[in-house]
């Protein structure tokens, strides 16, 4: 009953605000553009997260090898990426690295945004995974090694399954942050949900598109949060 109430209240809020603030005067094509822009936001988020997870796992594994030179290089990369605002990183990629004779190719803007967001996410996911692995008692690795398992086998079969429970909540927060940070792609003319709302605001001279975009972001984050909590509850059943 309590779970149902917690679900219905946000749903009621979304329906009420949408009914009042959605710009119903938009044409059919403009409504399709709105839907397409939301799809672009989801594409940027999911692609960025896939790159972040793949890169994060690789870098975290390399850090576990405890090679001094490799560790120093990776840590410098992580500090560099985390030390630059994502907007600035996006502009460096768009207007300096991926340019043709000094001019940004608009057709490649979406791919540039995915790469920049993905590399930015990689730095944070690496730290999340590393902290999750370090949260597992060192005796677990020693016991695994004593049983004759290699470092790789111990990480895969013993350490990582235990670290996963600590990693998932942090990864969920990273996904939420990434979902909202995709709004910066408007700086390189990628039409996401935020940019599309800005376009409609200019057409209608009405702030309703901005408010509706906020509702969509909120509803999306709420749905994802509920899914993560269900996953966490299932993992805790094995404790």
C-alpha positions as CSV (number, residue, x, y, z in Angstrom):
1,X,0.0,0.0,0.0
2,X,2.8,2.4,1.0
3,X,4.7,1.6,-2.2
4,X,1.6,2.2,-4.3
5,X,1.1,5.6,-2.7
6,X,4.7,6.5,-3.3
7,X,4.3,5.7,-7.0
8,X,0.9,7.3,-7.5
9,X,1.8,10.7,-6.0
10,X,4.6,11.5,-8.4
11,X,2.4,10.1,-11.3
12,X,-0.4,12.5,-10.3
13,X,2.0,15.4,-10.1
14,X,3.3,14.7,-13.6
15,X,-0.2,14.3,-15.1
16,X,-1.4,17.6,-13.5
17,X,1.6,19.7,-14.5
18,X,1.7,18.2,-18.0
19,X,-2.0,18.9,-18.5
20,X,-1.5,22.6,-17.5
21,X,1.9,23.3,-19.1
22,X,2.1,21.2,-22.2
23,X,2.1,23.5,-25.3
24,X,-1.0,22.0,-26.9
25,X,-0.9,24.6,-29.7
26,X,2.0,22.8,-31.3
27,X,1.3,21.1,-34.7
28,X,1.6,17.4,-35.3
29,X,5.0,17.7,-36.8
30,X,6.2,19.8,-33.9
31,X,4.9,17.2,-31.5
32,X,6.9,14.6,-33.4
33,X,10.0,16.9,-33.1
34,X,9.4,17.0,-29.4
35,X,9.4,13.2,-29.2
36,X,12.4,12.9,-31.5
37,X,14.3,15.3,-29.2
38,X,13.5,13.2,-26.2
39,X,14.8,10.2,-28.1
40,X,18.0,12.1,-28.8
41,X,18.4,12.8,-25.1
42,X,17.9,9.1,-24.3
43,X,20.4,8.1,-27.0
44,X,23.0,10.5,-25.6
45,X,22.5,9.2,-22.1
46,X,22.5,5.5,-23.0
47,X,25.5,5.8,-25.4
48,X,27.4,7.8,-22.9
49,X,26.7,5.3,-20.1
50,X,27.8,2.4,-22.3
51,X,31.1,4.1,-23.1
52,X,31.5,5.1,-19.5
53,X,30.8,1.6,-18.2
54,X,33.1,-0.1,-20.7
55,X,35.9,2.4,-20.2
56,X,35.4,2.5,-16.4
57,X,35.6,-1.3,-16.0
58,X,38.8,-1.4,-18.2
59,X,40.5,1.4,-16.3
60,X,39.4,0.1,-12.9
61,X,40.8,-3.3,-13.8
62,X,44.1,-1.8,-15.0
63,X,44.4,0.1,-11.7
64,X,43.9,-3.1,-9.8
65,X,47.1,-4.4,-11.5
66,X,49.0,-1.9,-9.3
67,X,51.5,-1.0,-12.0
68,X,53.0,2.3,-10.9
69,X,53.5,3.8,-14.4
70,X,50.1,2.7,-15.6
71,X,48.4,3.9,-12.4
72,X,50.0,7.3,-12.7
73,X,48.9,7.7,-16.3
74,X,45.3,6.6,-15.6
75,X,45.1,8.9,-12.5
76,X,46.3,11.8,-14.6
77,X,43.7,11.1,-17.2
78,X,41.0,10.9,-14.5
79,X,42.1,14.2,-13.0
80,X,42.2,15.9,-16.4
81,X,38.7,14.8,-17.4
82,X,37.1,15.5,-14.0
83,X,38.9,18.9,-13.8
84,X,37.4,20.2,-17.0
85,X,33.7,21.3,-17.2
86,X,31.8,19.0,-19.5
87,X,30.7,22.1,-21.6
88,X,34.3,23.0,-22.2
89,X,35.2,19.4,-23.0
90,X,32.4,19.3,-25.5
91,X,33.6,22.5,-27.2
92,X,37.2,21.2,-27.4
93,X,36.0,18.1,-29.2
94,X,33.6,19.9,-31.4
95,X,35.6,23.0,-32.4
96,X,39.2,21.7,-32.2
97,X,39.6,17.9,-32.4
98,X,36.7,16.9,-34.7
99,X,36.8,19.7,-37.2
100,X,37.3,20.0,-40.9
101,X,39.7,22.9,-41.8
102,X,38.8,24.5,-38.5
103,X,35.0,24.3,-39.1
104,X,32.7,22.0,-37.1
105,X,30.8,19.5,-39.2
106,X,27.2,19.8,-38.0
107,X,26.4,16.3,-39.4
108,X,29.0,14.8,-36.9
109,X,27.8,16.9,-33.9
110,X,25.7,14.0,-32.4
111,X,28.7,11.6,-32.6
112,X,31.0,14.2,-31.1
113,X,28.6,14.8,-28.2
114,X,28.4,11.0,-27.6
115,X,32.1,10.7,-27.5
116,X,32.6,13.7,-25.2
117,X,29.9,12.6,-22.8
118,X,31.1,9.0,-22.8
119,X,34.7,10.0,-22.0
120,X,33.5,12.3,-19.2
121,X,31.4,9.5,-17.8
122,X,34.3,7.1,-18.0
123,X,36.3,9.1,-15.5
124,X,33.5,9.1,-12.9
125,X,32.5,5.4,-13.5
126,X,36.2,4.4,-13.0
127,X,36.2,6.0,-9.5
128,X,32.9,4.4,-8.7
129,X,34.1,0.9,-9.6
130,X,37.5,1.4,-7.9
131,X,35.8,2.5,-4.7
132,X,33.4,-0.4,-4.9
133,X,36.2,-2.9,-5.3
134,X,38.2,-1.3,-2.4
135,X,35.2,-1.6,-0.1
136,X,35.5,-5.4,-0.2
137,X,37.6,-6.7,2.6
138,X,41.2,-7.5,1.6
139,X,40.9,-10.9,3.3
140,X,38.5,-12.0,0.5
141,X,41.3,-11.6,-2.1
142,X,43.8,-13.4,0.2
143,X,41.4,-16.3,0.7
144,X,40.7,-16.6,-3.0
145,X,44.4,-16.6,-3.7
146,X,45.0,-19.3,-1.1
147,X,42.4,-21.4,-2.8
148,X,44.5,-21.3,-6.0
149,X,42.5,-18.7,-7.9
150,X,44.4,-16.3,-10.1
151,X,43.9,-12.5,-9.7
152,X,41.5,-12.4,-12.6
153,X,39.5,-15.3,-11.4
154,X,39.4,-13.9,-7.9
155,X,38.2,-10.5,-9.2
156,X,35.5,-12.1,-11.4
157,X,34.2,-14.7,-9.0
158,X,34.8,-13.3,-5.5
159,X,35.5,-9.6,-5.4
160,X,33.3,-8.1,-8.1
161,X,30.0,-9.8,-7.1
162,X,30.4,-8.4,-3.6
163,X,31.4,-4.9,-4.9
164,X,28.4,-4.8,-7.2
165,X,26.0,-4.1,-4.4
166,X,28.0,-1.0,-3.4
167,X,28.5,0.1,-7.1
168,X,24.9,0.0,-8.3
169,X,23.6,3.0,-6.2
170,X,26.6,5.1,-7.2
171,X,26.1,4.1,-10.9
172,X,22.5,5.1,-10.6
173,X,23.4,8.5,-9.5
174,X,25.9,8.8,-12.3
175,X,23.2,7.8,-14.8
176,X,20.9,10.5,-13.4
177,X,23.6,13.1,-13.6
178,X,24.5,12.0,-17.1
179,X,20.8,12.2,-18.2
180,X,20.6,15.8,-17.0
181,X,24.1,16.8,-18.3
182,X,23.1,15.9,-21.9
183,X,21.4,19.3,-22.0
184,X,24.8,20.9,-22.7
185,X,24.8,19.5,-26.2
186,X,22.8,22.5,-27.4
187,X,26.1,24.4,-27.4
188,X,27.1,22.4,-30.5
189,X,23.6,22.5,-32.1
190,X,22.5,19.0,-31.2
191,X,18.7,19.2,-30.7
192,X,17.9,17.4,-27.5
193,X,14.9,17.9,-25.2
194,X,16.2,21.2,-23.7
195,X,17.2,22.7,-27.0
196,X,13.9,21.7,-28.6
197,X,12.1,23.4,-25.7
198,X,14.1,26.5,-26.3
199,X,13.1,26.5,-30.0
200,X,9.4,26.1,-29.1
201,X,9.7,28.8,-26.5
202,X,11.0,31.2,-29.2
203,X,8.1,30.2,-31.5
204,X,5.3,30.5,-29.0
205,X,6.8,33.3,-26.8
206,X,5.7,31.2,-23.8
207,X,7.7,29.5,-21.0
208,X,5.5,26.4,-21.0
209,X,8.0,24.3,-23.1
210,X,10.7,24.8,-20.5
211,X,8.4,23.8,-17.7
212,X,7.2,20.7,-19.6
213,X,10.8,19.7,-20.3
214,X,11.5,19.9,-16.6
215,X,8.5,17.6,-16.0
216,X,9.8,15.1,-18.5
217,X,13.3,15.1,-16.9
218,X,11.7,14.6,-13.5
219,X,9.4,11.7,-14.7
220,X,12.3,10.0,-16.4
221,X,14.6,10.2,-13.4
222,X,11.7,9.0,-11.1
223,X,11.1,5.9,-13.3
224,X,14.8,5.0,-13.4
225,X,15.1,5.5,-9.6
226,X,12.2,3.1,-9.0
227,X,13.8,0.5,-11.2
228,X,17.1,0.8,-9.4
229,X,15.5,0.4,-6.0
230,X,13.8,-2.7,-7.2
231,X,17.1,-4.1,-8.4
232,X,18.8,-3.2,-5.1
233,X,16.0,-4.9,-3.1
234,X,16.5,-8.1,-5.2
235,X,20.2,-8.1,-4.6
236,X,19.7,-7.7,-0.8
237,X,17.6,-10.8,-0.7
238,X,20.8,-12.8,-1.0
239,X,22.3,-11.2,2.1
